[in-house]
Amino acid sequence: MNQHIWKNIANIYGTPAYIYDGNKIAQQYELLKNCLPEPFEIFYSVKSNPLLGICQLFKKLGSCIEVASSGELYMALVAGFHPSQIIFTSPGKTCEDLLYAIETGIYSINVESVEEAKLIHQLASDRQRKVNISLRINPNFNINGAGMKMTGVPTQFGIDQSILKETMDIIQALPSVRIRGIHIFSGSQMLDADHIVLTVDEIMKLAVDLMDTYHFQLDFLDLGGGFGIPYFKGESYLEMDRLQGGLSEVWGRYKKRLDGVRIGVESGRFLLAEAGSFMTKVLYVKESKGSKYIVCDGGSNQHASTAFLGRYVRNNFPMRLLEKEGNLEEVNVVGSLCTPTDVLGQKVMLPIAEPGDLLIIDKSGAYGLTHSPVLFLSHVLPPEIICLDGEITVLRERGHYADFLRGQHSFC
Ligand SMILES: *Cc1c(COP(=O)(O)O)cnc(C)c1O
């Protein structure tokens, strides 16, 4: 997107704002799709960015959708997804969540414990229904390489492979649930193609073993995903050719056994992170005891990920000043919250900033606003804007002070 677009958006819609490049989203979707063996389907992970317009764009691109709450399920339905395109994963689904999923008739509820399966059975049998579920498994294998590892270690997710036999026996005896698939999500932010390929190989091996051992036919194999993108120095892009070659080789070995099985991968970050930026305006430039601070109108309340919340390593997101070049200086980029944790960038090298400059934080399309403590200090939500084929559309308008009163009652 060219420089004029940023300025125009700032002039018309104000700052701070999230801006998405719709063409880049489509490009990432195609890139991932083309690297997967032919029958594989992509399930967009709503939690990475639950905007209605983004969900609708993925629908248009041909994606299925993975939800992790009733709110996300509602969003998926409003966006126009057919129940057969929806799967639901979460370690803590309530009775209400499960009923909503059952009544909607989604493709698969990904179940994370025996207790959850029993609850679904009870809810389904009360309504004379039979419900399709998949078992989320925490496998014994542990392939390193994920930024956030979620299998092969103790976790609240899924059913340990070591108790799978007992679990299968119990669940297969529940008449109102049917195990249609298995699901393994081994972690997020994987940047090594070989690790992803090895993980898929292990999952397919496990799937075939299960079918042999328990004499049942899978209709769904959810491979998870965790396709990463580089954010920081020293990280590099996932090698898509290598990934494609590796997956195609693995699929070649299993496709006969898995013929007719619906195969899914899930993705949020890879599809969106690089297609979105957070734009904020420099309000003040000041110095304190030898350190320079750039105070902006947007902060960690709107972009927690860049402010290191939920991250172990305090490295900076890529950020730049619009239309500014030349001498760089070391600065701290901060927001306007009354807390020292409101730091968007620490010891960043930037050109000399002045009040009124536009600061753009890239790679912010996934886990941006959705991952942020937006009630903290009652700053209205920033607008979220998409640019597709040169056309600008507001997906979420800037919030209002009254938004914070919604649902509240006066007292005293
Ligand atoms: C968060 C999550 C995803 C999405 O992960 P990305 O790294 O954003 O692709 C997919 N599946 C499950 C089960 C998740 O919890």
The ligand as an SDF file (V2000), in Angstrom:
LIG
                    3D

 15 15  0  0  0  0  0  0  0  0999 V2000
   -4.7490  -20.4580   18.2620 C   0  0  0  0  0  0  0  0  0  0  0  0
   -5.0830  -21.6890   17.5410 C   0  0  0  0  0  0  0  0  0  0  0  0
   -4.9030  -21.7510   16.1580 C   0  0  0  0  0  0  0  0  0  0  0  0
   -4.3150  -20.6300   15.3530 C   0  0  0  0  0  0  0  0  0  0  0  0
   -2.9370  -20.5440   15.4980 O   0  0  0  0  0  0  0  0  0  0  0  0
   -2.0780  -19.5880   14.5450 P   0  0  0  0  0  0  0  0  0  0  0  0
   -0.7140  -19.6860   15.0980 O   0  0  0  0  0  0  0  0  0  0  0  0
   -2.6650  -18.2180   14.6620 O   0  0  0  0  0  0  0  0  0  0  0  0
   -2.1970  -20.0950   13.1730 O   0  0  0  0  0  0  0  0  0  0  0  0
   -5.3090  -22.8950   15.5140 C   0  0  0  0  0  0  0  0  0  0  0  0
   -5.8300  -23.9460   16.1930 N   0  0  0  0  0  0  0  0  0  0  0  0
   -5.9990  -23.9240   17.5290 C   0  0  0  0  0  0  0  0  0  0  0  0
   -6.5940  -25.0940   18.1980 C   0  0  0  0  0  0  0  0  0  0  0  0
   -5.6240  -22.7990   18.2520 C   0  0  0  0  0  0  0  0  0  0  0  0
   -5.7730  -22.7890   19.5710 O   0  0  0  0  0  0  0  0  0  0  0  0
  1  2  1  0
  2  3  1  0
  2 14  2  0
  3  4  1  0
  3 10  2  0
  4  5  1  0
  5  6  1  0
  6  7  2  0
  6  8  1  0
  6  9  1  0
 10 11  1  0
 11 12  2  0
 12 13  1  0
 12 14  1  0
 14 15  1  0
M  END
$$$$
